[in-house]
Amino acid sequence: MDINPLFHSAQRLFSRIHKPAESEPSFETTLPMSNEDHEFDSPDTLPPEVLKRYLIRRPLGKGAFGIVFLAEDRKIGRLVGVKQLVKRSGRDSEIYERFLQEARIGAQLDHPNIVNVLALEEDELSACIIMEYLGGGSLASYIKKEKKIEPQTAIRIIIGVLTGLDAAHHVMVIHRDIKPQNILFGPQGEPKISDFGIALLPEIAGGIPENPNDKSRIIGTPLYMAPEQISQKPYDHRVDLYATGAVLYEMLTGKKIFSPRGDITIETMRNLIMTIEPDPIEASQSLPHALAAATMKLLSKKPADRFADARSTIIALEKIDFSGLQRLSDSKPEVRIGSFGPFISSPAAMLEDVIRLFLVDSSISHAERRELDRRAERLGVSRAHARAIENKIRVELSYPTLEAVEDYSETARTLLLSSPGGKLSSEQREQLDSKRQELKISREEALVLEKEMADKIRYQALAGSGK
């Protein structure tokens, strides 16, 4: 099946949904790169073994060195993330070495608060990392939605992050890019650290050699970089503690530690971080003084003034007493850490968020459908109510209704079963296309539905023959 039409359609949709606000300064992690524009292979150029094992569904996001696709394991129906390396990163490049190091670190840590790496696949043209797919969104999306986050919820999230960092630091790994975008939520709402692409691992532990005297590059995201990191002085694991403090500050206040205006440069950010103190967090009826103090301690300019390590930070946060304190707003619905990240507590609202996530490219795979059914059952949402929620979203997005999708799938099934070898004749193809137009289903979604029905028929035939 040619997946390029689906890929490019989803890519256009992704770029519309995730385009950053023009007024918000954006800083990218920097490493030596080619002067040419960074190109990414389309998914059909992934290693053949990957395409054979995984059905590529849609792009999920991209960074400086790779693009991540949502994929479905054809053998067991599990959803995974497939991170593909930039197209022109040769085997002798630092980017390629860091890509391999990211895979090794993720696989070796194997921690519940770190995104799990399942495999590394490569051939002479392409390389990709297979990783667990979480589906709960990122902390960045949660902050954007909620603005300020309840202190109790913020502590639970940051303790999870610190627990993952503690495991990494114990094997001498410094993440160097802790920020809301790199904190994802698992199926039970557990925070997981992602993207160890620029992590620092000492050479003695198999890390990539770095020149400490090279002042020509900045590694990290400036808004979350500790003073010693952005000034390119010697540093240790405490730069991750500073970044964690910046994230906690953002959750509690609804704003970043610095909000520079005008023409923002690395030098501007360096001067800000080195000389200006963030506005202090005010203790209140909902935010205990100990939490405000712990956050500012993490943001100390001098590493020695911060907590000694992730474990001691966790101990301090766990001791904070919330008894007798009020919530931020009595009128605000209760927010909890639940399935697919933090959500407003209504079961229907939780399920709606999951459906919207899966419907980003207008179609829902069999694996996603099974996952939705499990979620609905766990949340106590009836099948009829779940269908009504999905149809409401489909109407909002101008997508075909569930009934139309099911009608098309059944038509495809009937035609495929009646055709020799499951290959449609030109007359059958015209009949199916006529049905597609009648039901107002896009060509991209029709291709997905037809492919999945063909796979289902093939699987049932194999199961029936005992092969």
C-alpha angles and dihedrals in degrees: 000000000000104000097181095096090052092044096050093044092051091044091055090049091047092052091052094049098043102037106133121236109268092226095057115088112235124203124193128205106255131218131151106290138174116272087237121091113273109256129196125205116242109249095258089070093061115117109292092239089058094050090047093052101034134048107217109225108177144318114277100187145314139226138184095293109025151006124238122218130194108235138176123226103235092206102051104012094240119148115233140172118244114201112197122199120237113277101245099043103121125206091257095052126106090233091059091048091050090048090056091045091052090054093048094048093048092048095045098047095054093177129156091235095050125072106257119238111215102183148339117230127184145154133182092287108034145021131199141174119225110212139168116278113227105181095195097107128234133293087244090063091046093051091047090053100042102029095198117033124214109262093235091052092045091053092050090052096046093046088056090051091047091049090056091046091050089058092047094047091051089064092043096257117143112193097204095189108064108156137135092269090059095051111085132180125240127215092276093044094261113152115239129192114232138186112042089175095124098029117142115237118174116247089239087063094047098271128150113270114251129193107233090198095056104110095169097092142044119215113203140029108296097218089061100035123115117237093252091050097050092043089052095236122144111287142173141197091309091081086072089053091053091050090049088053090052090052092048090048089053093050094049099042103029091233138084119257088253130023106190119188134206125019103001118201134170088255091054091051092046091054092047095049094043098047112019125073117219115248106274118253111246117227112229144167089285100034118058120223091238091060093048090049094047091051093051090046090057088052095054113138092227117062091219090061093057126079112290095240145340094275094056089048091053091050091051093049093047090056094058111117118220096174113132094011123126128232119255091258130004089207094056116096115247114272119205140171104258143141112332094012132300113341142169104269099248108111091215091052090050092051091046091056091051092048091050089052093052093043095058091113094033096252134085120208125222090255091051090046091054089049091051091051090052092049093049092050092048091049093047094243112147121236091246092051091048091052090049091052092049093047090050090054092045091054091048091052094041091243123145115270123255089253091056092049092049091046091053093046091052091049090050090048093051093049094045092050091051095048123086110257091355092284114135121228120230089257092051090046090054090048091052093046090051089053090049092054092046091054093042094237118158120242090242094055091042090056091052094047093047093048093049092048091050090050091049093051091047092049092049090050092051092046091050092051092049094237 
